[in-house]
Every structure is written in structure tokens, then in C-alpha cells.
């Protein structure tokens, strides 16, 4: 079944010049880019987007990082997009990342991990509305 998902290339990957490589990985894996934009999070957008993490110990670091530079947001389409994007993205924890995943190749730590991807159809719908209106 064709699904939509949101994918973000996080500030560290943009700053390090890896956005093109990541987009190529997405396209090589069969994702179709339906829309794309570059933007910078501000605290209000970060709080809306990461609402489920507000109040958690790590949230201030996450907000500071996400507001630190440009992010590239994309609406992607593919059959089984949610499952496939999560596999291609890789684990949040560096020690659990499979070789060849986006986070293994372009992530540095837990927060500056190179990318974000929707983890469910419901989250994809919510996240796309927040980032693209």
C-alpha cells in the first residue's frame, strides 16, 4: 500500500554537506520526493513538532540542536513507506545502528543523528501538516 511519510535531514547532516547523499539514498531505495523545503526550526515549531517529548530530560538539548541550523523537510511516497524509511534511517542509539543506514553513515550521536522519519501513518499525517501546512 502506498504511504506518505515525513523525512527530515537534520542540521548536522545539512551542515556537514550530506543532504545530497541522503536524498540519493532515499531515491535509490524507491522513495519518491513529493515536496521538499529547507527551513530552520524555532522554539515554537520545535515544541509543536516534538510535543510528545516536552518535559523529558533530553528535550532542551533536542530543541537547541534542532534550532541550530537549517533542516530539510521532505514528503516521501512509497509502498510501505513507514516501515522502509525506518529501516533505511536506522536506530537512534549509535551502538544499535546497522551499517549502511542513514544514521550509521551521517549521524554523530543520539540527538545529532542525521535524520528524522515518521514512525506511523498517524504521525506522518500530523508531522506533514506541521511542516508543510
C-alpha positions as CSV (number, residue, x, y, z in Angstrom):
1,X,0.0,0.0,0.0
2,X,1.3,3.4,-0.9
3,X,2.0,5.6,2.1
4,X,3.3,9.1,2.7
5,X,5.9,9.9,5.4
6,X,7.8,12.9,6.5
7,X,11.6,12.8,6.5
8,X,13.9,15.5,8.0
9,X,17.5,15.9,7.2
10,X,18.7,17.3,10.5
11,X,21.0,20.3,10.9
12,X,24.2,18.3,11.4
13,X,23.8,16.4,8.1
14,X,22.9,19.6,6.3
15,X,25.9,21.4,7.8
16,X,28.3,18.6,7.0
17,X,27.2,18.6,3.3
18,X,25.5,15.2,3.3
19,X,22.0,16.3,2.2
20,X,22.5,15.2,-1.4
21,X,23.9,11.9,-0.4
22,X,20.9,11.2,1.9
23,X,18.4,12.3,-0.9
24,X,20.2,9.9,-3.3
25,X,19.8,7.1,-0.7
26,X,16.1,7.8,-0.4
27,X,15.6,7.8,-4.2
28,X,17.8,4.7,-4.7
29,X,15.5,2.9,-2.1
30,X,12.5,3.7,-4.2
31,X,11.1,6.8,-2.4
32,X,9.5,9.5,-4.5
33,X,10.0,13.0,-3.2
34,X,6.7,14.8,-3.5
35,X,7.6,18.1,-1.7
36,X,10.8,19.5,-0.2
37,X,11.8,22.6,1.6
38,X,14.6,24.0,3.7
39,X,13.8,25.8,6.9
40,X,15.1,26.4,10.4
41,X,13.2,25.3,13.5
42,X,12.4,28.0,16.0
43,X,11.4,27.1,19.6
44,X,7.7,27.3,18.9
45,X,7.9,25.0,15.9
46,X,10.2,22.6,17.8
47,X,7.7,22.4,20.7
48,X,4.8,21.7,18.4
49,X,6.7,19.1,16.4
50,X,8.2,17.3,19.4
51,X,5.2,17.8,21.7
52,X,5.4,14.2,23.0
53,X,8.9,14.9,24.3
54,X,8.2,18.1,26.2
55,X,9.2,17.8,29.8
56,X,11.6,14.9,29.2
57,X,15.2,15.3,30.4
58,X,16.6,15.4,26.9
59,X,14.2,17.9,25.4
60,X,16.2,21.1,26.0
61,X,19.2,19.6,24.1
62,X,16.9,18.4,21.3
63,X,15.3,21.9,20.9
64,X,18.6,23.6,21.0
65,X,20.0,21.3,18.3
66,X,17.0,21.4,16.0
67,X,17.1,25.3,16.1
68,X,20.9,25.4,15.5
69,X,20.7,25.4,11.7
70,X,18.8,24.6,8.5
71,X,16.7,21.4,8.2
72,X,15.5,19.9,5.0
73,X,11.9,18.5,5.2
74,X,10.5,16.2,2.6
75,X,7.2,14.4,2.0
76,X,8.1,11.0,0.7
77,X,5.9,8.4,-1.0
78,X,6.4,4.7,-1.5
79,X,4.7,1.4,-0.9
80,X,5.2,0.5,2.8
81,X,6.9,3.9,3.3
82,X,6.8,4.0,7.1
83,X,8.5,0.6,7.5
84,X,11.0,1.2,4.8
85,X,12.0,4.6,5.9
86,X,12.6,3.4,9.5
87,X,14.8,0.6,8.2
88,X,16.8,2.9,6.0
89,X,17.1,5.6,8.7
90,X,18.4,3.2,11.4
91,X,18.4,3.2,15.1
92,X,18.6,6.3,17.4
93,X,21.3,4.7,19.5
94,X,24.7,4.7,17.8
95,X,25.6,1.3,19.2
96,X,22.5,-0.3,17.6
97,X,22.9,1.2,14.1
98,X,23.2,-1.2,11.2
99,X,26.0,-0.4,8.7
100,X,24.8,1.5,5.6
101,X,21.8,3.2,7.3
102,X,21.5,7.0,7.2
103,X,22.2,7.3,10.9
104,X,25.2,5.0,10.8
105,X,26.7,7.0,7.9
106,X,25.7,10.5,8.8
107,X,24.7,10.6,12.5
108,X,27.0,11.6,15.2
109,X,25.2,11.0,18.5
110,X,21.7,10.3,19.7
111,X,20.3,13.8,19.0
112,X,22.5,14.8,16.1
113,X,21.6,11.6,14.3
114,X,21.3,12.9,10.8
115,X,17.6,12.4,10.2
116,X,14.0,12.0,11.5
117,X,11.3,9.9,9.9
118,X,7.6,9.4,10.7
119,X,7.1,6.2,12.7
120,X,3.4,5.6,12.0
121,X,0.8,6.8,9.4
122,X,-0.8,8.9,12.1
123,X,2.4,10.6,13.0
124,X,3.2,11.1,9.3
125,X,-0.1,12.9,8.8
126,X,0.5,15.1,11.9
127,X,4.1,15.9,11.0
128,X,3.4,16.7,7.4
129,X,0.7,19.2,8.5
130,X,3.1,20.8,10.9
131,X,6.0,21.2,8.5
132,X,4.1,21.8,5.2
133,X,0.8,23.2,6.3
